[in-house]
Amino acid sequence: MFEDGGFGSSQVSLTVLALRDNDSSLSVVPLDGAHIGVGGARILASALTVDTAVTKLSLQDNNLGDDGVTIIAEALRGHTT
């Protein structure tokens, strides 16, 4: 889960739900300072594997660490744009 112990901020929750919707046209995902953490990176990564339309992902100030960054990078590997 996200660092705050729950599913995180409504911004993150709505973003993940939108990404999991195959009809989503979400291409820019700004999640700076959303306190995602490594657990949230896993949840976000699972959504990013479903929605390959994302062309820009901003995750500054999220305490992802090396593990979180690796998880996100692996999920983005299938994106071609």
Beta strands, then each sheet from edge to edge (+ up, - down):
strand 1: 28-30
strand 2: 56-58
sheet 1: 1+ 2+
end
